[in-house]
Amino acid sequence: MGLHALRFRLVDSENSWGGRRRARRAGWLAETFPDLAQMSVIDLGGRVDTWQQAPVRPKHVHVVNLEEVPIDVPEWAEVDRGDACALPRPIANRRYDLVFSNSVLEHVGGHERRLRFAETVHALSDAHWVQTPYRYFPIEPHWIAPGMQFTPVRVRIALARRWPLAHTRPDCRETATQQVLWTELVDRSQMRHYFPHSRIRAERLAGMVKSLIAVRTGTGDY
């Protein structure tokens, strides 16, 4: 089996180990928000196809990320290009039933930017679901590389250029450097700081915390 096929079977396909974990989280989301199908949701940093494949789809989904807006957007969705840490005013002034974000917080660019991201989440809704990989899980999730997050930057850059299980191998050192410097995993104390009134739910694998989810339902229960 080639290494690309191995990664596909481990994390990228719907039936992979990673795919099953994503499906499990989708189930948790639906259980936590039983009215999800009737809700308006803003997805910070996500994609429409995530919701097309979801077991429960909200009534309306507004996706905001830094990518180019796709040509074909389903009628139940809207997509805008924008920075979740500094939303355009027309979006920042709106309110939603739920703010959703999956594996984005670790990519926004440092502590100050994470604070701005959390402020955006709190301003848009009383309810949120913000997931991010846990810093101290032994496998770095983006490269599927053991302990990579604990190594010096120069080592991470070298690994990013050569590690065979990376999603997309960078074509040059500058691209690898950008990938490494824009990936900064956080721990539980940081999540509690950014989301002090939320429940911090731990997703575990083999008893170890794999990811953290800041959850607030907006009903005053957390």
N, C-alpha and C positions, 0 to 999 in steps of 0.2 A: 504493500500500500504506500502511495506517495504521501509526502508530508502535507501537501495541500488537501488531499483526501482525508488525511487523519484529522486535520483541523476541522474540516467540514463535518466529520462524524462526531467530533468532540463537542463543538460549540455552535457551528453555523447553520446546520440543517434543522428543520422543525422537529425531527425525531432524535436529534443529538442530545447529549447530556445537558448542554447549555439550553437547547430548545425546550427541553422538559422543565428546566428551572424557570425559564421565562413564562411558560404556560402556568406553572404553579403560582408565580407572582401575579399573573393576570387573574387567577382564581381568587387569590387573597384580596386583590383590588375590588373585585365584584362582591365579595363577602363583606368587605369593610364599608362599601358604598352600595347598598342594595338598590338604590334608585339610580344607579349609573346610567341605565338606558334612557332616562328622562333628563339627564344633566347636560349642561354646557361645560365643556372642558377646554382649558388651554394647555397645550403640550409644549413645554419649553425645551427646545432642542431635539424634538422627535421627528417622526415622519408619518405621513398618512397611512402608509402600508402597514404600520404596526397596528393601527386600529381596524384596518380592513380584515386582518387576520385574528382580531381579538374575539374571544367567546362572547363578550358583551360589548356592544358599541354604544357610546354616548349618543344622545340626540344630536348634538353638534360638537364638533372638534375644531379648534383653532390651533394650528401648528405654527410655531414661530421658531425659526432657526437661521443659521448663517448661510445656508445653501440657496442656490437659485430656485425660484418658485417653479414647480412643475407645471406643464401645460395642462394636463388633465387632472382636475380635482373633483372628487365626487360632490354631489349636491349637499351632503350632510357635513362637509368640511370646508374650511378656508385655510389658506397658507399665506404667510407673510415672511419676508426676509427681515430679520432684525436681531439685535443683540439682547439677550434675556437679562443682561446686567444693566442695560440702559435702553429700555423699550421706547419706540416712537410714541409720542404723546397720545395719538388716537387709540393705540392699544393699551397704553398704561392707564388711561382713564376708564377703561371698561372693567366690568366685574363678571366673574364666572362662578359657577357652582363648585368647581374643583380645578386646582392647578396640579398638573401631572408632569413629572420629569424623571427620565430613566437614564442613568449613567451619563450625566451631563455635568454635575457639580464638580467632578474631578478634572474637567477640561476648561473651566472658565478663565483660569489665569491668576492664581494666588489668593491670599487671604482677603485682601480688600475687594477683589472682584466677587469672591464667594459671599461676602457680606452684602454686596449690591444685588446679587442673585437672590439671596434669602429675602431681602427687602421687597424685591419684585414679587416673589411668591406670596408674601404676607399681604401685599397691597392689592393683589388681584382677586383674592378669595379668602374666606374664613376656613376653607378646607384645602388640604394638600396631600400629595403622595409623592415624595422625593426620594428616589433610590440612588445609591452610589456604592461602588465596590469598597470593601473594607481594607484599609491599609495593611493590616497585620495578618490577612489571610496569606498563607505561604506561597501561593501562585499568583504572579501578576497577571490580571485577567485579560489585558489588551494584547499582550504578546504570548500569553500562556507560558511564561518563563519563571521558574522557581526563584524566588527572592530577588528578582530584578529591581523591585522598587526600593530596596535597601542598599543598592550599590551606588558608587559615585556617578555623576552625570556622564563622564567620559566613557565609563563602562556601559551604561545604559545606551548611549549613542552607538557604541560598537555592537552591542547586542541587537539594537533596533535594525541595524544595517544587515545583520547576518542571521539572526535567529530564524530558523526554518518554519516555525509555527505562527509567525506574525500574519495578520490579516492581509496586509499589503506591504511588501518590502519596499522601502524608500529607494529612490533612484540615485540619491546622492547624500553626502554627509549633512548638508544644510537641511534637507527634508527630514532626515533622521533626528537632527537636533531639535527642529520644530516639534516633531511628534513627542519627543521625550520631555521637553520643557513645558509643553501644554498638557501634560498628564501628571497630576499630583493627587494621589490617593489620600483620603482623610480618615480619621479615626472617630471613635465614639464621642470623645470630649469635644472635638470640633463640631460634630453634628449637633450636639446639645447646645453649643454656643450659637450656632446659626439658627436653630429651631428650638428655642428654650421652652416653648409651650406645647411641644409635640411629643407624641410617643415615639421613641426610637426603637423600631422593630428590627430584630436581627434575623437575617436569613442564614441558616447554618448548613454546613456540609461536613459530614463525619464528625459532628460535634463542634466544629470550628466555625466562627463567624465568617461568612463569605461576603455579605453585603449588608448595608444599613439602609433602613427606610424610615424617613421622618413622616409620620402620619398624624394628621389632624382632621377630624370629621366635621368640625364647625358646630358641633352640638354641645360643646362644653364638657366632654367626657375625658379629655386629656389635659 
